[in-house]
Amino acid sequence: MTTTLYTSDHEWLAIDGDVATVGITDYAQSQLGDVVFVELPKVGRSLKKAEAAAVVESVKAASDVYAPVTGEVLETNDALAAEPALVNSDAQGKAWFFKVRMADKSELGGLMDEAAYKAHTA
């Protein structure tokens, strides 16, 4: 079963075993406006929690996407390079950014569930 958690920086993580699929939330994309470019981390890169892992650029601004956990990048979503607007249309579905094998699942302790995240963005 997959568990979804959220960061205060508006990333979501879908947790499946020791792999986390990471993207930005629908709230984040609504704040950014039309997304025109996404820069993803390289497969095999080691990320530290809170390190800038990706960049999302919109007509308004460029924003870093932070690694919500420490681990190794297993896969990136190449579809975003061809179609960055997926971030606007399906932020928490088809527009995932990268998958990471978590080094330390205890890092998930500080993250929010959906109810807490909704309160955070209210």
Contacts in CASP RR format, 6 or more apart in sequence:
PFRMAT RR
TARGET T0000
AUTHOR 0000-0000-0000
METHOD contacts of the structure
MODEL  1
MTTTLYTSDHEWLAIDGDVATVGITDYAQSQLGDVVFVELPKVGRSLKKA
EAAAVVESVKAASDVYAPVTGEVLETNDALAAEPALVNSDAQGKAWFFKV
RMADKSELGGLMDEAAYKAHTA
2 14 0 8 1.000
2 15 0 8 1.000
2 16 0 8 1.000
3 14 0 8 1.000
3 15 0 8 1.000
4 12 0 8 1.000
4 13 0 8 1.000
4 14 0 8 1.000
4 15 0 8 1.000
4 92 0 8 1.000
4 113 0 8 1.000
4 114 0 8 1.000
5 12 0 8 1.000
5 13 0 8 1.000
5 15 0 8 1.000
5 68 0 8 1.000
5 108 0 8 1.000
5 111 0 8 1.000
5 112 0 8 1.000
5 113 0 8 1.000
6 12 0 8 1.000
6 13 0 8 1.000
6 25 0 8 1.000
6 111 0 8 1.000
6 112 0 8 1.000
6 113 0 8 1.000
6 114 0 8 1.000
6 116 0 8 1.000
6 117 0 8 1.000
6 120 0 8 1.000
7 13 0 8 1.000
7 66 0 8 1.000
7 68 0 8 1.000
7 111 0 8 1.000
7 112 0 8 1.000
8 112 0 8 1.000
8 120 0 8 1.000
9 66 0 8 1.000
9 68 0 8 1.000
10 24 0 8 1.000
10 25 0 8 1.000
10 27 0 8 1.000
10 28 0 8 1.000
10 31 0 8 1.000
10 121 0 8 1.000
11 22 0 8 1.000
11 23 0 8 1.000
11 24 0 8 1.000
11 25 0 8 1.000
11 28 0 8 1.000
11 65 0 8 1.000
11 66 0 8 1.000
11 68 0 8 1.000
12 22 0 8 1.000
12 23 0 8 1.000
12 24 0 8 1.000
12 25 0 8 1.000
12 92 0 8 1.000
13 20 0 8 1.000
13 21 0 8 1.000
13 22 0 8 1.000
13 23 0 8 1.000
13 68 0 8 1.000
13 69 0 8 1.000
13 108 0 8 1.000
13 111 0 8 1.000
14 20 0 8 1.000
14 21 0 8 1.000
14 96 0 8 1.000
15 102 0 8 1.000
15 108 0 8 1.000
18 101 0 8 1.000
18 102 0 8 1.000
18 105 0 8 1.000
19 74 0 8 1.000
19 99 0 8 1.000
19 100 0 8 1.000
19 101 0 8 1.000
19 102 0 8 1.000
20 68 0 8 1.000
20 69 0 8 1.000
20 99 0 8 1.000
20 100 0 8 1.000
20 102 0 8 1.000
21 96 0 8 1.000
21 98 0 8 1.000
21 99 0 8 1.000
22 53 0 8 1.000
22 65 0 8 1.000
22 67 0 8 1.000
22 68 0 8 1.000
22 96 0 8 1.000
22 97 0 8 1.000
22 98 0 8 1.000
22 99 0 8 1.000
22 100 0 8 1.000
23 65 0 8 1.000
23 91 0 8 1.000
23 92 0 8 1.000
23 95 0 8 1.000
23 96 0 8 1.000
23 97 0 8 1.000
23 98 0 8 1.000
24 32 0 8 1.000
24 56 0 8 1.000
24 65 0 8 1.000
24 87 0 8 1.000
24 91 0 8 1.000
24 95 0 8 1.000
24 97 0 8 1.000
25 91 0 8 1.000
25 92 0 8 1.000
25 117 0 8 1.000
25 121 0 8 1.000
26 91 0 8 1.000
26 92 0 8 1.000
27 121 0 8 1.000
28 63 0 8 1.000
28 91 0 8 1.000
29 35 0 8 1.000
29 87 0 8 1.000
29 88 0 8 1.000
29 91 0 8 1.000
29 95 0 8 1.000
32 56 0 8 1.000
32 58 0 8 1.000
32 60 0 8 1.000
32 61 0 8 1.000
32 63 0 8 1.000
32 87 0 8 1.000
33 58 0 8 1.000
33 59 0 8 1.000
33 60 0 8 1.000
33 88 0 8 1.000
34 58 0 8 1.000
34 59 0 8 1.000
34 85 0 8 1.000
34 88 0 8 1.000
35 56 0 8 1.000
35 57 0 8 1.000
35 58 0 8 1.000
35 84 0 8 1.000
35 85 0 8 1.000
35 87 0 8 1.000
35 88 0 8 1.000
36 57 0 8 1.000
36 58 0 8 1.000
36 59 0 8 1.000
36 84 0 8 1.000
36 85 0 8 1.000
37 55 0 8 1.000
37 56 0 8 1.000
37 57 0 8 1.000
37 84 0 8 1.000
38 54 0 8 1.000
38 55 0 8 1.000
38 56 0 8 1.000
38 57 0 8 1.000
38 80 0 8 1.000
38 81 0 8 1.000
38 84 0 8 1.000
38 87 0 8 1.000
38 97 0 8 1.000
39 54 0 8 1.000
39 55 0 8 1.000
39 56 0 8 1.000
39 57 0 8 1.000
40 54 0 8 1.000
40 76 0 8 1.000
40 77 0 8 1.000
40 80 0 8 1.000
40 81 0 8 1.000
40 97 0 8 1.000
40 98 0 8 1.000
41 47 0 8 1.000
41 53 0 8 1.000
41 54 0 8 1.000
41 73 0 8 1.000
41 76 0 8 1.000
41 98 0 8 1.000
42 73 0 8 1.000
42 76 0 8 1.000
43 73 0 8 1.000
43 74 0 8 1.000
43 75 0 8 1.000
43 76 0 8 1.000
44 72 0 8 1.000
44 73 0 8 1.000
44 74 0 8 1.000
45 53 0 8 1.000
45 72 0 8 1.000
45 73 0 8 1.000
46 71 0 8 1.000
46 72 0 8 1.000
46 73 0 8 1.000
47 53 0 8 1.000
47 67 0 8 1.000
47 69 0 8 1.000
47 70 0 8 1.000
47 71 0 8 1.000
47 72 0 8 1.000
47 73 0 8 1.000
47 100 0 8 1.000
48 67 0 8 1.000
48 70 0 8 1.000
48 71 0 8 1.000
49 67 0 8 1.000
49 68 0 8 1.000
49 69 0 8 1.000
49 70 0 8 1.000
49 107 0 8 1.000
50 66 0 8 1.000
50 67 0 8 1.000
51 66 0 8 1.000
51 67 0 8 1.000
52 64 0 8 1.000
52 65 0 8 1.000
52 66 0 8 1.000
52 67 0 8 1.000
53 64 0 8 1.000
53 65 0 8 1.000
53 66 0 8 1.000
53 67 0 8 1.000
53 73 0 8 1.000
53 97 0 8 1.000
53 98 0 8 1.000
54 64 0 8 1.000
54 65 0 8 1.000
54 97 0 8 1.000
54 98 0 8 1.000
55 62 0 8 1.000
55 63 0 8 1.000
55 64 0 8 1.000
55 65 0 8 1.000
56 62 0 8 1.000
56 63 0 8 1.000
56 65 0 8 1.000
56 84 0 8 1.000
56 87 0 8 1.000
57 63 0 8 1.000
57 84 0 8 1.000
65 97 0 8 1.000
67 100 0 8 1.000
68 107 0 8 1.000
68 111 0 8 1.000
69 100 0 8 1.000
69 102 0 8 1.000
69 103 0 8 1.000
69 104 0 8 1.000
69 107 0 8 1.000
69 108 0 8 1.000
70 102 0 8 1.000
70 103 0 8 1.000
70 104 0 8 1.000
70 107 0 8 1.000
71 100 0 8 1.000
71 101 0 8 1.000
71 102 0 8 1.000
71 103 0 8 1.000
72 100 0 8 1.000
72 101 0 8 1.000
72 103 0 8 1.000
73 98 0 8 1.000
73 99 0 8 1.000
73 100 0 8 1.000
74 98 0 8 1.000
74 99 0 8 1.000
74 100 0 8 1.000
74 101 0 8 1.000
75 98 0 8 1.000
75 99 0 8 1.000
76 97 0 8 1.000
76 98 0 8 1.000
76 99 0 8 1.000
77 95 0 8 1.000
77 96 0 8 1.000
77 97 0 8 1.000
77 98 0 8 1.000
79 86 0 8 1.000
79 94 0 8 1.000
80 86 0 8 1.000
80 87 0 8 1.000
80 95 0 8 1.000
80 97 0 8 1.000
86 94 0 8 1.000
86 95 0 8 1.000
87 95 0 8 1.000
89 95 0 8 1.000
102 108 0 8 1.000
112 120 0 8 1.000
END
